[in-house]
Amino acid sequence: MNISDEELDRDLRNLYLDSDKDSHIPFVDDEYFHKIYGKENYEKMKAKRAEEVKKEKERLGLI
């Protein structure tokens, strides 16, 4: 199985969306999220998400 980081990240985010909204998640740059969450908070969220992606890849045997 070959899954990219972007696909896995999108799948993880889809877990928290309503089922009618999970078919499309637009890709935006970090500046968009800096405006919403603040740069420091977003960087913390991003680091946590990267750790979740790593754990999921390990669970799937991809790394």
Secondary structure as GFF3:
##gff-version 3
##sequence-region A 1 63
A	DSSP	alpha_helix	5	14	.	.	.	ID=ss1
A	DSSP	three_ten_helix	19	21	.	.	.	ID=ss2
A	DSSP	alpha_helix	30	37	.	.	.	ID=ss3
A	DSSP	alpha_helix	39	60	.	.	.	ID=ss4
###
